[in-house]
Amino acid sequence: MSSVILRNLVKSYDGNKNVIDNINLEIKDKEFIVLVGSSGCGKSTILRLISGLEDISSGEIMIDGKVVNNVHPKDRDIAFVFQSYALYPHMSVYDNIAFGLKMRKYSKAVIDEKVHEVAKALDLADLLNRKPRQLSGGQRQRVALGRAIVRNPKVFLMDEPLSNLDANLRVQMRSEIKRLHQKLQTTFIYVTHDQTEALTMGDRIVVLDKGKIQQADSPEVIYNNPKNKFVAGFIGQMNFIDVNVINGKFEINGHQFETNKQINGEVIAAIRAEKMICGDTVLAVKPDIVEMTGGERIIYFNLNGNKCSARLPLDYPIGGQVELRISEKDMYFFDKGSGEII
């Protein structure tokens, strides 16, 4: 069992405001969980606390059923893959992968067997004699993964490992890491600020903001049933529109809509950009900007004074005005003060 449990986890620096604020999270054995949020939300700090690279201020961390608050990092049986690869530049690929095994006094024969096994799995077998400077970004990242895998740790921690790669290579490496997880059948805790990585890679996504968990659910639930405005806006392309609901009715750009929700007064209506042509009510808008993104166009415009966008197929008619088709059934409603879903 390689579960990780965080109980009432708090981290503050010099007695200042908590950067990790009472986090409670249970990560199951063999789960691939993604921590996602904007810069400074605390996601990388959580990894450093789990690994023991930083001390917690209060709370409890359990790995494999044992409290590890006072366990030295090297004794936690965790592998950490960093954004910067953290390879030794003077060592060959072979020696970089073998380094952890050598430090643990494995025999030369065992080291050789394990390194070649990992190198084959990661398509590095022909690169074992090269130095990191002779490798591409993707190859360096695979070496960093190999160094982590070769020790067969209980838990893998990955801190934005793909952020230094170009777009095409990121897509390729996402698939490689997922395949690796399926093969190794161990626990992965993965940090990213990229919503696409979160949605495509995680069994569960944990959305963080200001050191607090906003929502922890499957990608489908996070996307389709966000708990608050922050989650709705961070995952996917969501439009937020100020509306005033009176007796269940409200207007957007002069067009009337009706909701059966028990709402009255000023609230925030929200609808995803891809849902702007899926309804029955025709809404003509004047696009301010039109972007071509390969297989679709994105237009930007205003609704009730709010900046909004719509994702449209290439054959959708676009002129001085664009006719959108929206429906209340595709809308979410959020409290204007708390941001919680209504």
C-alpha positions in Angstrom: 0.0 0.0 0.0 1.4 3.4 -1.0 -1.4 5.8 0.2 -0.6 9.3 1.2 -2.7 11.0 3.8 -2.5 14.7 4.7 -4.3 15.7 7.9 -4.9 19.3 9.0 -1.6 20.2 7.1 -0.4 23.7 7.8 2.7 25.5 6.6 3.7 29.1 7.4 6.9 31.0 7.1 8.2 33.1 10.1 4.7 33.0 11.7 3.2 34.8 8.7 0.0 33.9 6.8 -0.4 30.2 6.1 0.8 29.2 2.6 -0.8 25.8 3.2 -4.0 26.3 5.2 -5.4 23.2 6.9 -5.2 20.8 4.0 -7.0 17.4 4.4 -6.5 14.9 1.6 -6.3 11.2 1.2 -4.4 9.9 -1.9 -5.1 6.3 -2.6 -2.6 3.6 -3.4 -1.8 3.5 -7.2 -3.8 6.8 -7.7 -2.6 9.4 -10.2 -3.6 12.7 -8.6 -2.9 16.1 -10.0 -2.5 19.3 -7.9 -3.5 22.3 -10.0 -3.7 26.0 -9.4 -2.2 29.3 -10.2 1.3 30.4 -9.2 1.7 30.7 -5.5 -1.3 28.6 -4.5 0.8 26.1 -2.5 0.9 23.1 -4.8 4.7 22.8 -5.0 5.0 23.4 -1.3 2.7 20.4 -0.7 5.1 18.2 -2.6 8.1 19.6 -0.6 6.3 18.8 2.6 5.4 15.3 1.6 9.0 14.7 0.5 10.4 16.1 3.7 12.4 18.8 1.9 10.5 21.3 4.1 9.2 20.9 7.6 5.4 21.2 8.3 4.2 23.8 10.8 1.4 21.6 12.1 -0.7 18.6 11.1 0.3 15.1 10.0 1.6 13.3 6.9 1.2 9.6 6.6 2.8 7.4 3.9 2.0 3.8 3.6 0.1 4.0 6.9 2.9 5.5 8.9 3.4 9.0 10.2 6.5 10.5 8.6 6.6 14.0 10.1 10.0 13.3 11.7 11.3 10.9 9.1 14.3 12.0 7.0 13.6 12.6 3.3 15.9 9.8 2.2 14.0 7.3 4.4 10.5 8.2 3.1 10.9 6.0 0.0 9.8 8.8 -2.3 11.1 9.8 -5.8 11.0 13.5 -6.8 11.0 14.6 -10.4 11.7 18.4 -10.7 10.9 20.9 -13.4 14.6 21.6 -14.0 15.5 17.9 -14.4 18.2 18.3 -11.8 20.7 16.0 -13.7 24.4 15.9 -12.9 26.0 17.5 -16.0 29.4 15.8 -15.6 27.8 12.3 -15.4 26.6 10.1 -18.2 23.0 9.1 -18.6 23.9 5.7 -17.1 25.5 7.3 -14.1 22.6 9.7 -13.6 20.1 6.9 -13.5 22.4 4.7 -11.3 23.2 7.4 -8.8 20.5 6.6 -6.3 21.3 2.9 -6.4 25.0 3.5 -5.9 24.2 5.7 -2.8 22.2 2.8 -1.4 25.2 0.4 -1.9 23.5 -1.9 -4.5 25.9 -4.3 -6.2 27.3 -3.4 -9.6 25.4 -6.3 -11.2 22.1 -5.3 -9.7 22.7 -1.6 -10.7 23.5 -2.6 -14.3 20.4 -4.8 -14.6 18.1 -2.1 -13.2 19.6 0.7 -15.3 19.3 -1.2 -18.5 15.8 -2.3 -17.7 14.7 1.3 -17.1 16.6 2.6 -20.1 14.8 0.2 -22.4 11.4 1.1 -21.0 12.1 4.8 -21.5 13.8 4.5 -24.9 17.2 5.6 -23.5 19.2 2.4 -24.3 21.2 4.0 -27.1 21.9 7.2 -25.0 23.5 5.7 -21.8 27.0 7.0 -22.6 25.9 10.6 -23.4 26.1 13.6 -21.1 23.0 15.7 -20.4 24.2 18.5 -22.6 24.1 16.2 -25.6 20.4 15.4 -25.0 17.1 17.1 -26.1 14.7 18.4 -23.5 12.5 15.4 -23.8 15.4 13.0 -23.5 16.6 14.8 -20.3 13.2 14.6 -18.8 13.1 10.8 -19.5 16.5 10.5 -17.8 15.0 12.3 -14.8 12.1 9.9 -14.8 14.5 7.0 -15.1 16.5 8.1 -12.1 13.2 8.2 -10.1 11.8 4.9 -11.5 15.0 2.8 -11.0 14.6 2.9 -7.2 11.1 1.5 -7.3 9.8 4.0 -4.7 6.4 3.9 -3.0 5.4 7.3 -4.2 6.4 9.6 -7.2 6.3 13.3 -6.8 6.4 15.4 -10.0 6.7 19.2 -9.9 5.7 20.6 -13.3 8.0 18.2 -15.1 6.8 19.2 -18.6 6.8 23.0 -18.3 10.2 23.5 -20.0 9.2 21.4 -23.1 7.7 22.7 -26.3 4.0 22.1 -27.0 4.4 19.0 -29.2 6.8 17.3 -26.8 4.5 18.1 -23.8 1.7 16.1 -25.5 4.1 13.2 -26.2 5.4 13.2 -22.6 1.9 13.3 -21.1 1.2 10.0 -22.8 4.5 8.6 -21.7 4.0 9.5 -18.1 0.4 8.0 -18.1 1.7 4.8 -19.6 4.5 4.7 -17.0 1.9 5.0 -14.2 -0.1 2.2 -15.7 3.0 0.0 -15.9 4.4 0.8 -12.5 1.1 0.6 -10.6 2.3 3.0 -7.9 1.1 6.4 -6.5 1.8 9.5 -8.6 1.3 13.0 -7.2 1.7 15.5 -10.1 1.8 19.3 -9.9 0.9 21.6 -12.8 -0.6 24.9 -13.6 -1.8 23.6 -17.0 -5.4 22.6 -17.0 -5.0 20.4 -20.0 -2.4 18.3 -18.2 -4.7 18.1 -15.2 -7.8 17.0 -17.2 -5.9 14.5 -19.4 -3.6 12.9 -16.8 -5.3 12.7 -13.4 -7.6 10.1 -11.9 -8.5 12.9 -9.6 -7.8 16.7 -9.7 -7.2 18.8 -6.6 -7.8 22.5 -7.4 -5.9 24.8 -5.0 -6.2 28.5 -4.3 -4.4 30.5 -1.6 -3.3 27.4 0.2 -6.7 25.8 0.4 -8.4 23.0 -1.5 -11.3 24.4 -3.6 -12.4 21.0 -5.0 -11.0 17.5 -5.3 -12.9 15.3 -7.7 -12.5 13.3 -11.0 -11.8 15.4 -14.1 -15.4 14.9 -15.3 -16.9 16.2 -12.1 -14.5 19.1 -11.8 -15.3 20.2 -15.4 -19.1 19.6 -15.3 -19.9 20.4 -11.7 -17.6 23.0 -10.3 -18.2 23.9 -6.7 -17.4 27.6 -7.0 -16.5 30.4 -9.4 -12.7 29.9 -8.9 -12.9 26.2 -10.0 -15.2 27.1 -12.9 -12.9 29.8 -14.2 -9.7 27.9 -13.7 -10.7 24.7 -15.5 -11.9 25.2 -19.0 -12.9 28.4 -20.8 -15.8 29.9 -18.8 -17.8 33.1 -19.4 -19.0 35.0 -16.3 -22.0 37.3 -16.9 -23.5 39.7 -14.3 -27.3 39.3 -14.2 -30.2 40.4 -12.1 -32.7 37.7 -11.5 -36.3 38.8 -10.8 -39.0 36.2 -10.3 -36.8 33.6 -12.1 -36.2 35.8 -15.1 -33.1 37.7 -16.2 -31.7 39.4 -19.3 -28.5 39.1 -21.3 -28.0 41.8 -23.9 -31.7 42.5 -23.9 -32.8 38.9 -24.4 -34.8 37.3 -21.6 -34.0 34.0 -20.0 -35.8 32.0 -17.3 -34.4 29.7 -14.6 -36.2 27.3 -12.3 -33.6 27.8 -9.7 -34.6 29.6 -6.5 -32.6 32.7 -7.3 -33.5 36.4 -6.8 -31.3 39.4 -7.1 -27.8 40.0 -8.6 -25.8 36.8 -9.3 -23.2 35.7 -11.7 -24.4 33.5 -14.6 -21.7 31.4 -16.3 -21.5 29.4 -19.5 -18.7 27.6 -21.2 -17.2 29.0 -24.4 -18.0 25.7 -26.3 -21.7 25.9 -25.2 -22.4 29.3 -26.8 -23.9 27.7 -30.0 -25.8 24.8 -28.4 -29.0 26.5 -27.3 -32.3 27.9 -28.7 -32.1 31.6 -27.9 -30.4 33.6 -30.7 -28.1 36.2 -29.4 -26.3 38.5 -31.9 -22.9 39.8 -30.8 -20.3 42.0 -32.4 -16.9 40.2 -32.2 -14.0 42.4 -31.0 -11.4 39.8 -31.8 -11.4 36.6 -33.9 -8.7 34.0 -33.3 -7.8 31.1 -35.5 -6.7 28.1 -33.4 -6.4 25.3 -36.0 -9.6 23.4 -36.0 -11.8 26.2 -34.7 -12.2 29.9 -34.2 -12.5 31.8 -30.9 -14.4 35.1 -30.9 -14.3 37.7 -28.1 -17.2 40.0 -27.4 -19.2 41.6 -24.5 -22.4 40.4 -22.8 -23.9 42.7 -20.2 -20.6 44.6 -20.1 -18.6 41.4 -19.4 -15.8 40.2 -21.6 -16.8 36.8 -23.0 -15.7 34.3 -25.7 -17.1 31.5 -27.8 -15.5 28.5 -29.5 -16.9 28.1 -33.0 -16.3 25.5 -35.8 -14.4 26.8 -38.8 -17.5 26.7 -41.0 -19.6 28.8 -38.6 -20.7 32.1 -40.2 -18.7 35.0 -38.9 -19.3 38.6 -40.1 -19.8 42.0 -38.6 -22.2 40.2 -36.3 -22.3 36.6 -35.1 -25.4 34.8 -34.1 -24.9 32.7 -31.0 -27.4 30.2 -29.6 -27.4 29.8 -25.9 -29.6 28.1 -23.3 -30.2 28.5 -19.6 -29.8 24.8 -19.2 -26.1 25.2 -20.0 -25.6 27.9 -17.4 -24.2 27.8 -13.9 -25.1 30.4 -11.3 -22.7 31.7 -8.6 -23.2 33.8 -5.5 -21.8 37.3 -6.2 -20.3 37.6 -2.7 -19.0 34.1 -1.8 -18.5 32.8 -5.3 -20.1 29.5 -4.3 -22.4 27.7 -6.8 -26.1 28.3 -6.3 
